[in-house]
Amino acid sequence: MKKTPEEIIEEMQQVAHQMVIDDLEENPDIANDYFDCDCCGKNKCLAGSIQYGDYRLCNDCVLLAETGFALGKFNDIQSLMDAMEDSRLEELCQFIKDEETRKKHLEN
């Protein structure tokens, strides 16, 4: 029997959540390891992240990718990366603004 989109989304959410749990059980210190996600541009916890070719995706973006693949919205990771370009740029702009604000506060 074919799964509904809602069932696919729920299943993917459970899988992504389990990935975080598994990573933390395997290495509890990973909870303190962060990286800049190549997909969304945010600084995220390494737990639950996956390397897709040249790209390291946070758990939230892994969920987007796997759900998109399962629903036929994306046929490869580059399609998701292209779709998320605006989000990455917004995150970068916010980082620059935050850094400028932080520097101003340090100067005062």
C-alpha positions as a LaTeX table, in Angstrom:
\begin{tabular}{lrrr}
\hline
Residue & $x$ (\AA) & $y$ (\AA) & $z$ (\AA) \\
\hline
Met1 & 0.00 & 0.00 & 0.00 \\
Lys2 & 1.34 & 3.41 & $-0.96$ \\
Lys3 & 2.02 & 5.82 & 1.90 \\
Thr4 & 0.38 & 9.23 & 2.01 \\
Pro5 & 2.60 & 12.33 & 1.99 \\
Glu6 & 1.69 & 12.88 & 5.65 \\
Glu7 & 2.81 & 9.34 & 6.54 \\
Ile8 & 6.07 & 9.84 & 4.66 \\
Ile9 & 6.73 & 13.13 & 6.45 \\
Glu10 & 6.00 & 11.58 & 9.85 \\
Glu11 & 8.26 & 8.63 & 9.11 \\
Met12 & 11.09 & 10.92 & 7.99 \\
Gln13 & 10.70 & 13.03 & 11.15 \\
Gln14 & 11.06 & 9.90 & 13.27 \\
Val15 & 14.12 & 8.76 & 11.31 \\
Ala16 & 15.81 & 12.18 & 11.61 \\
His17 & 15.08 & 12.31 & 15.34 \\
Gln18 & 16.49 & 8.79 & 15.79 \\
Met19 & 19.67 & 9.82 & 13.97 \\
Val20 & 20.30 & 12.49 & 16.62 \\
Ile21 & 19.64 & 10.00 & 19.43 \\
Asp22 & 21.94 & 7.40 & 17.85 \\
Asp23 & 24.78 & 9.91 & 17.37 \\
Leu24 & 24.46 & 11.11 & 20.98 \\
Glu25 & 24.42 & 7.54 & 22.33 \\
Glu26 & 27.48 & 6.66 & 20.26 \\
Asn27 & 29.37 & 9.80 & 21.25 \\
Pro28 & 27.81 & 12.06 & 23.94 \\
Asp29 & 30.50 & 14.70 & 23.37 \\
Ile30 & 29.07 & 15.37 & 19.91 \\
Ala31 & 26.38 & 17.46 & 21.64 \\
Asn32 & 29.08 & 20.14 & 22.03 \\
Asp33 & 30.31 & 19.98 & 18.43 \\
Tyr34 & 28.87 & 22.52 & 16.00 \\
Phe35 & 29.37 & 23.31 & 12.33 \\
Asp36 & 27.95 & 25.65 & 9.69 \\
Cys37 & 25.41 & 23.69 & 7.65 \\
Asp38 & 26.20 & 23.84 & 3.95 \\
Cys39 & 22.48 & 23.84 & 3.16 \\
Cys40 & 20.80 & 26.36 & 5.49 \\
Gly41 & 23.96 & 28.21 & 6.56 \\
Lys42 & 23.12 & 28.01 & 10.27 \\
Asn43 & 25.53 & 26.93 & 12.98 \\
Lys44 & 24.08 & 23.57 & 14.08 \\
Cys45 & 24.93 & 20.61 & 16.27 \\
Leu46 & 26.86 & 17.84 & 14.56 \\
Ala47 & 24.53 & 15.18 & 16.02 \\
Gly48 & 22.20 & 13.87 & 13.33 \\
Ser49 & 24.05 & 15.57 & 10.51 \\
Ile50 & 24.99 & 13.74 & 7.32 \\
Gln51 & 27.60 & 14.24 & 4.64 \\
Tyr52 & 26.06 & 14.23 & 1.14 \\
Gly53 & 28.96 & 14.30 & $-1.27$ \\
Asp54 & 30.75 & 17.61 & $-0.67$ \\
Tyr55 & 27.98 & 18.96 & 1.58 \\
Arg56 & 27.50 & 18.53 & 5.35 \\
Leu57 & 23.81 & 18.98 & 6.26 \\
Cys58 & 22.38 & 19.58 & 9.72 \\
Asn59 & 19.64 & 17.30 & 11.00 \\
Asp60 & 16.92 & 19.79 & 10.01 \\
Cys61 & 18.20 & 19.90 & 6.43 \\
Val62 & 18.66 & 16.12 & 6.39 \\
Leu63 & 14.96 & 15.94 & 7.20 \\
Leu64 & 14.18 & 18.33 & 4.33 \\
Ala65 & 16.39 & 16.36 & 1.96 \\
Glu66 & 15.12 & 12.90 & 2.83 \\
Thr67 & 11.49 & 14.03 & 2.84 \\
Gly68 & 12.00 & 15.77 & $-0.50$ \\
Phe69 & 13.61 & 12.64 & $-1.97$ \\
Ala70 & 10.82 & 10.40 & $-0.64$ \\
Leu71 & 8.12 & 12.71 & $-2.00$ \\
Gly72 & 9.88 & 13.11 & $-5.35$ \\
Lys73 & 10.46 & 16.84 & $-4.86$ \\
Phe74 & 14.23 & 16.52 & $-5.33$ \\
Asn75 & 16.17 & 14.00 & $-7.36$ \\
Asp76 & 19.60 & 14.92 & $-5.98$ \\
Ile77 & 21.18 & 16.94 & $-3.19$ \\
Gln78 & 22.17 & 19.75 & $-5.56$ \\
Ser79 & 18.48 & 20.46 & $-6.19$ \\
Leu80 & 17.97 & 21.07 & $-2.47$ \\
Met81 & 21.14 & 23.15 & $-2.23$ \\
Asp82 & 19.91 & 25.35 & $-5.10$ \\
Ala83 & 16.48 & 25.71 & $-3.47$ \\
Met84 & 18.06 & 26.75 & $-0.16$ \\
Glu85 & 20.42 & 29.37 & $-1.61$ \\
Asp86 & 18.34 & 32.35 & $-0.43$ \\
Ser87 & 18.18 & 30.92 & 3.09 \\
Arg88 & 21.98 & 30.54 & 3.20 \\
Leu89 & 22.46 & 34.12 & 2.00 \\
Glu90 & 20.02 & 35.46 & 4.60 \\
Glu91 & 21.87 & 33.56 & 7.32 \\
Leu92 & 25.21 & 34.95 & 6.14 \\
Cys93 & 23.83 & 38.50 & 6.10 \\
Gln94 & 22.47 & 38.06 & 9.62 \\
Phe95 & 25.85 & 36.76 & 10.79 \\
Ile96 & 27.60 & 39.82 & 9.33 \\
Lys97 & 25.09 & 42.18 & 11.00 \\
Asp98 & 25.51 & 40.40 & 14.33 \\
Glu99 & 29.30 & 40.64 & 14.07 \\
Glu100 & 29.15 & 44.36 & 13.31 \\
Thr101 & 26.86 & 44.90 & 16.30 \\
Arg102 & 29.16 & 42.84 & 18.53 \\
Lys103 & 32.21 & 44.85 & 17.41 \\
Lys104 & 30.42 & 48.14 & 18.11 \\
His105 & 29.55 & 46.98 & 21.62 \\
Leu106 & 33.15 & 45.95 & 22.24 \\
Glu107 & 34.41 & 49.36 & 21.09 \\
Asn108 & 32.14 & 51.22 & 23.52 \\
\hline
\end{tabular}
